[in-house]
Amino acid sequence: MMEFMPVQKKAQNDSIGSDRIEQSTSPVDFSVPRKYRNRANPELPAETHLKDLLSNSQMFTYDEVEAESPCIRVHQPDHDSTVCSIGNISLVAGKAKSRKTFLVSAIVASALSNSTVLKFSGQLPDDKRMVLYIDTEQSRMDCKKVLVRVSKMLNCAEHEHPENLVFVRLRPYPPKLRLGIIEYAINNIPDVGFVIIDGIKDVVFSINDEAEATDVSSKLMKWSEEKKLHILTVLHKNKTDDNNRGHLGTELENKCETVITVSKDKENKEISVVESQIMRDREFSPFAFSINIDNVPELIDSFSAPVHNKDRQPADYDHQTHRNLLRDIFPANDNCSARTFHDLIKEQLKKYGVLIGSNRCRDFLNFYLEQGLVINKGDSKQHKLVLNENQENTVC
């Protein structure tokens, strides 16, 4: 594990990260959004180039593929949950003043130090220890507060700036220029392993423009894969419901490895609750934090997630969620009866704040049998349930 080494604050007129940025050889495109351009005749590369792209994009069963490298995890009593991994993108979402930036500050501190902050455990590779923090909307004073907060969580002395943090404030610039600066920074700051874009809506002209949403999400996926880093974005939820804002929120929700939500506790507004809305890996249990006298997020050990009665059908959950639930049941309970399975699925869902009755338990079992996720090796009277070993190939 790399030891955290703070450095003294530089002179006021020093450019942030100027000693780490190399010259770019490719021009930056600051073109207007697609909605203001003629989309009738899009230009495509020559046929020979398309042929090469197709050939380079093919995959085969015998291809060697690097295993995903987790960079942020959450430790649970019975398992670890991968929240962020190299080569992927993720999203922190919450309503205004839900303390999203406080939560992101904790994630940043864990990534900078490769240690545990709140419940987030940083695990950046040794050659990818740089963290790039992009803020698009806050004032200089608010950004300074974020920097001071992160430094306090790292136990820095006053005016010490983490040597592996590049903090960039883009509030003064228009959306496309912000996006261009972000791309330049990702391409030219060496050894970046973790990128935060606090205010992803500010790199588009309209949060409800489908073309812009697709363009931005495609860029994020491209950068994260090509540069072998993780990009964490931050977005508001709608005021009137619990949905992420606009087409951009929907697009990111579909593309992200993880979507984390933060909200103020209904009974105690001084507490913010963190939950996993969407995860490719196993979900973590909700936890809560408050802000202490030093203006730093602090874990509330005594918090227990309330159990909600969510009358949802099995088909309302995505395939990965079902896989995670079944992975917690089998193989420890191979050849179990239907009644035993009902108790087990009820217990697993309760961990995520979902309380179901006996009828819904039967719905879950019937769903798994119909989808081929679970196999009955017994008969209709005496079930002997096991996990389908080929479930990874099963499509819901």
Number of C-alpha atoms within 10 A of each C-alpha: 10 12 9 16 13 18 14 13 13 12 7 7 6 10 10 15 16 10 9 12 15 13 9 11 7 8 8 14 11 14 11 12 16 13 13 8 9 8 9 6 6 6 7 8 9 8 9 9 11 12 12 10 12 10 10 9 8 8 10 6 6 6 8 8 8 6 7 11 17 20 24 26 21 20 15 12 7 7 12 15 20 23 26 31 25 23 23 24 29 25 28 25 26 26 22 14 13 21 21 23 18 22 23 21 23 24 23 26 26 26 26 26 23 23 20 19 23 20 20 24 25 23 23 29 18 12 10 18 22 24 26 24 23 23 23 23 18 16 14 11 9 11 17 13 13 21 19 21 21 25 21 17 20 20 12 19 13 11 14 18 20 23 17 21 22 20 17 19 18 21 17 12 15 15 21 19 17 23 22 17 17 20 16 18 22 21 18 16 19 15 19 24 27 30 23 24 22 23 19 25 24 22 23 21 16 18 17 16 16 16 14 20 24 15 14 19 20 15 14 23 17 15 20 22 16 10 15 19 27 28 26 25 23 24 24 23 21 16 12 7 9 13 16 23 20 18 18 26 24 15 17 24 20 13 17 22 21 26 25 18 27 25 21 21 15 10 7 8 12 12 22 27 22 23 20 19 16 23 22 19 17 21 25 24 18 18 20 24 24 19 15 10 8 11 14 21 24 20 18 15 10 7 13 12 16 12 13 12 12 10 11 12 11 17 12 7 11 13 16 16 16 17 17 16 17 19 13 16 18 16 13 10 16 13 20 21 17 20 14 14 22 20 13 19 20 19 16 17 14 17 16 18 17 17 18 19 12 12 9 18 20 16 15 20 20 15 17 19 16 12 14 19 24 21 18 19 13 14 9 9 8 14 18 18 24 22 22 17 11 10 13 11 10 11 9 13
